[in-house]
Amino acid sequence: MNKMIQLGIKHIIDFLISFVVLIILLPVFIVIALLIKLSSKGPVFFTAERVGKNNKIFKAYKFRTMVDNAINMGMGIETAENDPRITGVGKILRTFSLDELPQLINVLKGQMSLIGPRPALVHQVDQYTEEEKKRLVMRPGLTGWAQVNGRNLISWKERIKLDVWYINNWSLWFDLKVLFMTPKVVLSKEGLYGEGGVVKDYE
């Protein structure tokens, strides 16, 4: 099947699945929101600028898992497994990647996809080589090839290489493979934190 047709189908699938799942998970969203508000002061959602397809900047949504204004404390944008900024509820959300669920809104808005490279920070993209910029050809995803092949246990550069390889070899069947591999990775908590229990900004 022609890749342009497959990409069109991918976009339709993203929209339909994110729409249906958001409706189904609405009660879960409400419960999580209440737990976040009851456990610590601050907003329910954490929003941050990320780089999407064709270098377009967008605001990515996550459930807040740290104390308010945490980015200006401690390790800044880097995170450690025993980071004191992470709230009790936040630790549970992070363990099962539930904090990423609001990014379904980004998928619904067409800023992200269900499968693709994870959205990067602006200053990370500024360091990309021409080859690495291929990572921006497709919409970033909730999960991706690098996510199911080590996540934060592999280096920042290696994750980019895996994402570029994914884009160069992409097909709808490839997405299906990543989708089926994701639950095992999430439930096993594989690569949730990097070497030494730290998620580094970049190496």
C-alpha positions in Angstrom: 0.0 0.0 0.0 1.2 3.5 -0.9 2.8 5.2 2.2 0.8 8.4 1.7 -2.4 6.3 1.9 -1.1 4.5 5.0 -0.2 7.8 6.7 -3.8 9.0 6.0 -5.1 5.9 7.5 -2.8 6.3 10.5 -4.1 9.8 11.1 -7.8 8.6 11.0 -7.0 5.7 13.4 -5.2 8.2 15.8 -8.3 10.5 15.8 -10.9 7.7 16.2 -9.0 5.8 18.9 -8.1 8.9 20.9 -11.6 10.2 20.8 -13.2 6.9 21.9 -10.5 6.2 24.6 -10.9 9.7 26.0 -14.6 9.2 26.4 -14.1 5.8 28.1 -11.4 7.1 30.4 -13.3 10.2 31.4 -14.2 8.8 34.9 -10.5 7.7 35.4 -9.4 11.2 34.5 -11.8 12.7 37.1 -10.5 10.3 39.8 -6.9 11.1 39.0 -7.6 14.8 38.9 -9.2 14.7 42.4 -6.3 12.6 43.8 -3.8 15.1 42.4 -5.7 18.1 43.9 -6.1 16.4 47.3 -2.5 15.3 47.5 -0.7 18.6 46.7 -1.2 22.2 45.8 -1.1 23.2 42.1 -2.8 22.5 38.8 -4.0 19.0 37.7 -2.1 19.2 34.4 1.5 19.9 33.7 2.0 21.5 30.2 5.3 22.0 28.5 6.5 23.0 25.0 7.5 20.1 22.8 8.7 19.9 19.2 6.3 18.1 16.8 6.1 17.2 13.2 8.1 19.6 10.9 9.6 21.3 13.9 6.3 22.8 15.0 6.1 23.7 18.7 3.0 22.6 20.7 2.0 22.2 24.3 2.1 18.6 25.5 -0.3 17.6 28.4 0.6 15.4 31.3 -1.0 14.8 34.7 1.2 16.7 37.2 3.3 14.2 39.2 5.5 16.7 41.0 5.1 19.5 43.4 4.0 22.8 41.8 6.9 24.7 40.1 9.2 21.7 40.4 11.0 22.6 37.2 12.7 25.4 39.1 13.8 23.2 42.0 16.3 20.4 42.5 17.4 18.7 39.2 15.3 21.0 37.0 14.0 19.1 34.0 15.9 16.0 34.9 14.3 13.4 37.2 15.5 10.7 39.6 13.6 7.6 40.8 13.7 8.9 44.4 13.2 12.6 43.4 11.7 14.3 46.5 9.7 16.6 44.2 7.6 13.6 43.0 4.3 13.4 45.0 2.9 10.2 46.4 0.1 10.1 43.8 2.7 11.2 41.2 4.9 8.2 41.9 2.0 5.8 41.2 1.1 7.7 38.0 4.7 7.5 36.8 5.1 3.9 37.6 2.3 2.9 35.2 2.8 5.8 32.8 -0.7 7.1 33.6 0.7 10.6 33.7 1.0 10.4 29.9 -2.7 9.7 29.3 -3.7 13.4 28.8 -1.5 13.3 25.7 -4.4 11.6 24.1 -5.8 15.2 23.8 -2.7 16.1 21.8 -3.4 13.0 19.6 -7.0 14.2 19.1 -5.8 17.6 18.2 -3.5 16.2 15.5 -0.3 17.3 17.3 0.7 13.8 18.3 0.1 10.2 17.2 -0.5 7.0 19.1 2.8 5.6 17.8 5.9 7.6 16.9 9.1 9.2 18.4 8.5 10.7 21.8 8.1 14.5 21.7 11.4 16.3 22.2 12.4 19.5 24.0 13.3 22.5 22.0 16.9 22.7 23.2 17.3 19.0 22.3 16.2 19.5 18.8 18.7 22.4 18.5 21.4 19.8 18.8 20.2 17.4 16.2 22.3 16.5 13.2 20.8 16.6 9.7 20.2 12.8 10.0 18.6 13.1 13.4 16.2 15.8 12.1 14.4 13.0 10.2 12.9 12.3 13.6 10.6 15.4 13.0 9.2 14.0 9.7 6.3 12.3 11.6 4.1 13.3 14.5 5.6 12.4 18.0 3.9 9.5 19.7 2.5 8.3 23.0 4.8 5.3 22.6 7.4 4.4 20.0 10.1 2.1 18.8 12.7 3.5 21.2 10.2 3.2 24.1 9.8 -0.5 23.6 13.5 -1.1 23.1 14.9 0.2 26.4 13.3 3.6 27.0 15.5 5.5 29.4 18.0 2.7 29.9 19.5 3.5 26.5 21.3 6.8 25.7 19.6 9.8 24.3 21.6 9.4 21.0 20.6 5.7 20.8 16.9 6.6 21.3 17.2 9.1 18.4 18.8 6.5 16.2 16.0 4.0 16.9 13.4 6.7 16.1 15.0 7.6 12.8 15.2 3.8 12.0 11.5 3.6 12.8 10.7 6.5 10.4 12.8 5.1 7.6 11.1 1.7 7.9 7.6 2.8 9.0 4.4 1.0 8.0 1.0 0.5 9.6 2.1 -3.1 10.5 5.2 -1.7 12.2 2.9 0.5 14.3 0.8 -2.5 15.2 3.9 -4.3 16.4 4.9 -1.3 18.6 1.4 -1.1 20.0 1.4 -4.8 21.1 4.9 -4.5 22.6 4.0 -1.4 24.7 1.8 -3.0 27.5 4.5 -5.5 28.5 7.1 -2.7 28.7 4.8 -0.4 30.8 3.7 -3.2 33.2 7.3 -4.4 33.7 8.3 -0.8 34.4 11.3 -1.5 32.1 13.4 1.6 31.5 11.2 3.8 33.5 14.3 5.5 34.9 17.7 5.5 33.4 21.0 4.2 34.6 21.5 5.0 38.3 17.8 5.8 38.6 18.1 9.1 36.8 16.3 10.3 33.6 18.9 12.5 32.0 18.0 15.4 29.7 20.6 14.3 27.1 24.1 12.9 27.0 
